């Protein structure tokens, strides 16, 4: 039967996307793995591949359509021997949950004459695919198939999934309404928006629609500030030794076309510190803490309308020049929105550097599930008292470590920050 091709979830945070471009037209034959469209997610523009073979029978969503919800049908694929008439006259399957063979679908029952339960519906109205036996069991046990994750072919719910769900305590209805972004919160959000619009109705203004990235940034930062118990540790760092060393090493690297930035040293120092204080190299996992072995350091990169945090994995094992080259590549592709999800997911620690914008100090918001983030200010020449009790001038950089108190306690955070400071004030040690 004709198969619906659905808007895919191309990143963990994607709830809707823009169908930027169709790479096929109606009547084109496609095979599994063929790229059929370009989808703009909340983070990047990505290619979308077909998972079945057949002929494109109908394109349901036009190019450039924004805010297409995940799992919304965007096209119909015809199998061999089918025509466009089958789209209107016959039932349509769903591509990610395309039906398995009839033998696999019809599980034997004791009576053999029970009427199959009607197709289940998810809360958004989309059909939930499950075997007849799974539907009957769910009905008998009073379970909502829309709340069960299938483990069968292409996500189909089978008997074992229903039995596993029955063995778990069912969440209270109130818990669902407490989930950020749930439908229960929608009336409140709409009411707040209406109140704000009413307040400024008589003032000239421009209304800017939220794109996927801005929605995601807003949701994650709200979650972070509401659910993560932040505390802050501050230190001043003398940069003179680092700046002198950077000048010397850049002169030696110039023939190779390599120029290290202060940010490259900060990345290396943080990666080194996470190895020195391994208990702080950790993330919050809801009911436990995960302590990482490698130093996977994320770095905030500003882009139009939001930001990315690409992750430099195994940063403690890489040279300064390798970190510099990788960071430049990630930043360039982040600004072009060409990063793949695995390049901005993960890590245990992040760096947000606003020093190049002249900001002297600030407090950064932790990017969950990270345990900490380092806010880096500008290096400023200031009068300081030397070890000989003399007034002298030094380049001082202020940093603030925002810490998740569930993961890292005060003394442990202080040890981590001290290790970062020591690395930046003694840069030669970073090469050891």
PyMOL commands that set and color helices and strands:
alter all, ss='L'
color gray80, all
select helices_A, chain A and resi 85-89+95-97+102-105+132-141+145-147+153-155+159-166+173-177+183-199+212-227+240-256+262-276+278-280+315-317+320-335+341-344+355-357+410-425+427-431
alter helices_A, ss='H'
color red, helices_A
select strands_A, chain A and resi 3-6+16-22+29-30+35-40+45-49+54-59+65-69+73-78+93-94+120-121+127-128+230-238+282-284+289-291+297-303+306-312+349-353+372-385+391-404
alter strands_A, ss='S'
color yellow, strands_A
deselect
rebuild
show_as cartoon
